[in-house]
Amino acid sequence: INNFDKGLSPKLVSKYDFILFDHPGTGYLECLTYKIPTITIWDKSFSKENKSSRNQFKKLSKLKILYENLNELRSIMKNYPLFLSKIRNPKVSDFKSKYINIDVQWSKKWLNFLNNL
């Protein structure tokens, strides 16, 4: 990992136990891709998931890597070692396969998709 689009760097990431986001945006997806411990506190006051992705986001909540408010996070952080063990390498392969394109041939596949519209 040499660079990230959201100002994250290997040096910065290595300084902290996890990365915190306020919504599941690009930085959050990049952290999931690179298996960097990350959580999101997303109160959905400025954005919401669409109906087709609602179940996937519920799964992230069950994995304890997505919270809707700070109070939810506070309760689990009382046992910090347990909290860290839950967010390290979560089982997100289903989410990644639907929402994170990590295929090195993605640009060719995307162009092919657009050409076939």
Buried (B, 14 or more C-beta within 10 A) or exposed (E): EEEBEBEBEEEEBEEEEBBEBEBBEEBBBBBBBBEBBBBBBBEEEEEEBEEEBEEBBEBBBEBBBBBBEEEBBEEBEEEEEEBEEBBEEBEBEEBEEEBBBEEEEEEEEEEEEEEEE
